[in-house]
């Protein structure tokens, strides 16, 4: 009985000792990836702080300082995890986990969409605030309450369309987003046509009447 147990233990330790160099090398690559990812994130945040983007946006009134800081942190964290996954792929290959590598590769190919979506969201938020400020100052003479309401409405529309673009970039319900976008454009076109038709009915009538008199 002791002999089979010794054989099993011997095989286990032989396999373990043979696998130990591969495990150590993979672990070393992963640790280097974690170190590089942390350094890259700190460098990115340092560059943003060097150019003082938070102060620029807060002084111009486009975005608040804490919002800019949050977006920078999100972008830095996504970039950090991208680098970690880049180093995780060879680590899993060395460890012999080919199936897990296939899943990680799919995630790695998807991460650029996430980065682009974050940038689109940030730019969309900036545009939304700029549009709100322009509208607010343009119709300020009409009244502060009406100007603020119209500015909030304009900002909401820009943010809404930004969300649609972000979701489309992430590949979330693309067909549904296209249908929704087409429906909104059609609704706005119909509303604008009806408003122009009903509002300009009398003007069109007068123009046609003048043209009829001139023909006569």
Backbone torsions as a table, in degrees:
resi	resn	phi	psi	omega
1	UNK	NA	-33.0	-178.3
2	UNK	-71.3	-32.9	-177.9
3	UNK	-61.5	-48.0	177.2
4	UNK	-61.4	-36.7	179.4
5	UNK	-65.5	-41.9	178.3
6	UNK	-62.9	-38.5	178.7
7	UNK	-64.8	-42.8	178.6
8	UNK	-63.2	-46.5	179.5
9	UNK	-63.8	-38.7	179.5
10	UNK	-63.7	-45.2	178.1
11	UNK	-62.1	-41.2	179.6
12	UNK	-60.4	-48.4	-177.4
13	UNK	-69.1	-32.7	176.8
14	UNK	-65.5	-46.9	178.3
15	UNK	-64.0	-39.5	-179.7
16	UNK	-64.2	-44.0	-179.7
17	UNK	-68.5	-33.8	177.0
18	UNK	-70.8	-32.7	-177.8
19	UNK	-83.8	-20.4	-174.2
20	UNK	-59.7	-42.5	177.6
21	UNK	-61.4	-42.4	178.0
22	UNK	-64.0	-41.6	178.9
23	UNK	-63.8	-42.1	-179.6
24	UNK	-65.4	-42.4	179.3
25	UNK	-64.8	-43.4	177.4
26	UNK	-63.0	-41.4	178.6
27	UNK	-64.3	-38.6	178.2
28	UNK	-63.7	-43.1	178.5
29	UNK	-62.5	-41.4	179.8
30	UNK	-65.4	-41.2	178.1
31	UNK	-64.4	-39.6	176.3
32	UNK	-63.2	-40.6	177.5
33	UNK	-61.5	-42.9	177.9
34	UNK	-62.6	-40.5	179.1
35	UNK	-65.8	-46.3	-179.8
36	UNK	-64.1	-41.1	-179.5
37	UNK	-62.2	-42.4	178.0
38	UNK	-64.1	-39.9	179.8
39	UNK	-66.2	-44.3	-179.5
40	UNK	-61.5	-41.5	178.8
41	UNK	-62.6	-43.5	179.5
42	UNK	-65.2	-38.2	178.2
43	UNK	-64.4	-42.2	179.3
44	UNK	-62.3	-47.3	179.5
45	UNK	-64.4	-37.4	178.0
46	UNK	-63.8	-40.0	178.3
47	UNK	-64.3	-43.5	177.2
48	UNK	-62.2	-39.7	178.1
49	UNK	-69.0	-33.7	179.2
50	UNK	-64.3	-42.9	179.0
51	UNK	-80.2	-4.4	175.0
52	UNK	54.8	46.8	-179.4
53	UNK	-64.8	-37.2	179.9
54	UNK	-59.9	-45.6	-178.6
55	UNK	-68.1	-38.0	-179.5
56	UNK	-63.1	-48.7	-178.9
57	UNK	-65.9	-38.9	-178.6
58	UNK	-70.3	-35.9	179.6
59	UNK	-70.2	-39.4	178.8
60	UNK	-75.0	-14.4	179.0
61	UNK	80.6	9.8	-179.3
62	UNK	-72.3	-48.9	179.8
63	UNK	-138.1	150.1	175.5
64	UNK	-73.9	156.5	-174.9
65	UNK	-63.0	-42.2	-178.3
66	UNK	-68.1	-31.3	177.6
67	UNK	-68.0	-44.7	178.2
68	UNK	-61.4	-41.9	179.6
69	UNK	-62.6	-39.8	179.3
70	UNK	-64.5	-43.3	179.3
71	UNK	-65.0	-37.8	177.5
72	UNK	-64.7	-41.1	178.2
73	UNK	-63.7	-41.5	178.9
74	UNK	-62.6	-46.7	179.6
75	UNK	-62.8	-41.6	178.9
76	UNK	-64.9	-38.7	179.8
77	UNK	-68.5	-40.2	177.7
78	UNK	-63.8	-41.9	178.7
79	UNK	-64.9	-38.2	179.0
80	UNK	-62.1	-46.1	-179.8
81	UNK	-69.2	-29.5	175.4
82	UNK	-62.6	-44.4	178.7
83	UNK	-66.6	-40.0	178.2
84	UNK	-60.8	-42.8	180.0
85	UNK	-67.2	-35.9	176.8
86	UNK	-59.2	-40.0	178.4
87	UNK	-80.8	-23.2	-179.6
88	UNK	-71.7	-29.8	-179.2
89	UNK	-61.0	-54.2	177.5
90	UNK	-65.2	-29.4	177.5
91	UNK	-61.8	-46.3	179.3
92	UNK	-67.9	-33.2	176.9
93	UNK	-64.4	-42.5	179.0
94	UNK	-66.0	-36.8	179.3
95	UNK	-76.7	-6.0	178.0
96	UNK	80.9	21.9	-179.4
97	UNK	-101.6	70.8	-174.9
98	UNK	-66.9	-36.2	179.7
99	UNK	-65.0	-41.8	176.8
100	UNK	-65.3	-33.1	178.2
101	UNK	-63.4	-38.6	178.8
102	UNK	-62.2	-41.4	178.6
103	UNK	-66.3	-43.0	179.9
104	UNK	-64.3	-37.4	178.1
105	UNK	-62.7	-40.9	176.9
106	UNK	-62.2	-41.8	177.5
107	UNK	-64.8	-38.2	-179.8
108	UNK	-65.2	-39.6	177.8
109	UNK	-68.9	-23.2	-178.0
110	UNK	-86.0	-24.0	-175.2
111	UNK	-60.3	-37.0	175.5
112	UNK	-57.0	-34.9	176.7
113	UNK	-63.1	-37.8	179.0
114	UNK	-66.1	-43.1	179.5
115	UNK	-62.6	-45.8	178.3
116	UNK	-62.7	-39.5	179.3
117	UNK	-63.4	-39.9	177.7
118	UNK	-64.1	-42.9	179.1
119	UNK	-64.7	-42.1	177.9
120	UNK	-61.7	-43.6	178.8
121	UNK	-61.4	-41.3	179.6
122	UNK	-65.3	-46.9	179.2
123	UNK	-64.5	-40.8	178.2
124	UNK	-61.2	-38.7	177.8
125	UNK	-66.2	-39.0	176.6
126	UNK	-63.0	-46.9	179.5
127	UNK	-62.1	-39.5	179.5
128	UNK	-60.9	-44.1	178.7
129	UNK	-67.9	-37.2	177.7
130	UNK	-65.2	-43.8	178.5
131	UNK	-61.8	-42.3	179.0
132	UNK	-61.5	-42.6	179.3
133	UNK	-66.3	-41.4	179.8
134	UNK	-63.5	-45.8	180.0
135	UNK	-64.5	-42.0	-178.7
136	UNK	-61.3	-43.5	-179.2
137	UNK	-77.2	-26.6	-178.5
138	UNK	-71.6	-39.1	-176.6
139	UNK	-107.8	23.3	-178.1
140	UNK	-64.8	-30.4	-178.2
141	UNK	-68.7	-24.3	-179.9
142	UNK	-70.1	-34.9	-177.9
143	UNK	152.6	142.4	-175.6
144	UNK	-66.3	-37.9	-178.7
145	UNK	-65.7	-47.7	179.1
146	UNK	-64.7	-39.3	-179.5
147	UNK	-64.5	-44.1	179.3
148	UNK	-65.9	-40.1	179.6
149	UNK	-64.6	-44.0	179.3
150	UNK	-66.6	-35.4	178.7
151	UNK	-66.6	-43.4	178.1
152	UNK	-63.9	-41.4	178.5
153	UNK	-62.7	-43.7	179.3
154	UNK	-64.2	-42.0	178.5
155	UNK	-63.4	-40.9	179.2
156	UNK	-62.8	-39.3	178.9
157	UNK	-64.1	-44.9	180.0
158	UNK	-63.8	-42.2	178.8
159	UNK	-64.7	-39.5	179.6
160	UNK	-61.2	-46.8	179.8
161	UNK	-69.6	-31.3	175.4
162	UNK	-63.7	-41.4	177.9
163	UNK	-62.2	-41.0	177.7
164	UNK	-61.8	-42.7	179.7
165	UNK	-66.2	-40.3	179.2
166	UNK	-63.7	-45.5	178.8
167	UNK	-63.2	-39.1	177.4
168	UNK	-64.6	-38.2	177.7
169	UNK	-65.8	-35.9	179.2
170	UNK	-79.2	-8.2	178.7
171	UNK	78.0	23.5	-178.7
172	UNK	-92.0	113.2	175.3
173	UNK	48.3	56.9	-176.1
174	UNK	-63.1	-41.1	180.0
175	UNK	-63.8	-42.0	179.2
176	UNK	-64.5	-39.0	179.8
177	UNK	-66.4	-40.3	178.2
178	UNK	-63.5	-43.3	178.5
179	UNK	-62.8	-43.3	-179.4
180	UNK	-64.8	-42.8	179.2
181	UNK	-63.4	-43.9	178.5
182	UNK	-62.6	-41.0	179.3
183	UNK	-64.5	-39.8	179.9
184	UNK	-66.7	-43.6	178.9
185	UNK	-62.4	-42.6	179.1
186	UNK	-64.3	-39.2	179.6
187	UNK	-64.7	-44.1	179.2
188	UNK	-65.4	-39.4	178.8
189	UNK	-64.7	-43.5	179.1
190	UNK	-64.9	-42.8	179.4
191	UNK	-64.3	-42.0	178.4
192	UNK	-65.3	-39.9	178.5
193	UNK	-64.5	-43.1	178.4
194	UNK	-65.4	-41.8	-180.0
195	UNK	-64.1	-42.6	179.8
196	UNK	-68.8	-39.7	-178.9
197	UNK	-65.4	-46.1	-179.1
198	UNK	-72.3	-38.6	-178.1
199	UNK	-72.9	-33.6	-176.7
200	UNK	-98.8	15.6	-178.2
201	UNK	-62.0	-48.1	-177.9
202	UNK	-66.9	-39.4	-179.9
203	UNK	-64.4	-44.1	179.2
204	UNK	-62.5	-37.3	179.4
205	UNK	-64.7	-42.8	179.6
206	UNK	-65.0	-41.8	179.5
207	UNK	-63.3	-42.5	178.6
208	UNK	-65.9	-35.7	179.3
209	UNK	-67.1	-42.8	177.8
210	UNK	-63.9	-39.4	179.7
211	UNK	-66.0	-37.8	178.2
212	UNK	-64.6	-40.2	179.5
213	UNK	-66.6	-39.2	179.3
214	UNK	-65.8	-36.4	177.8
215	UNK	-64.6	-40.9	177.7
216	UNK	-67.2	NA	NA
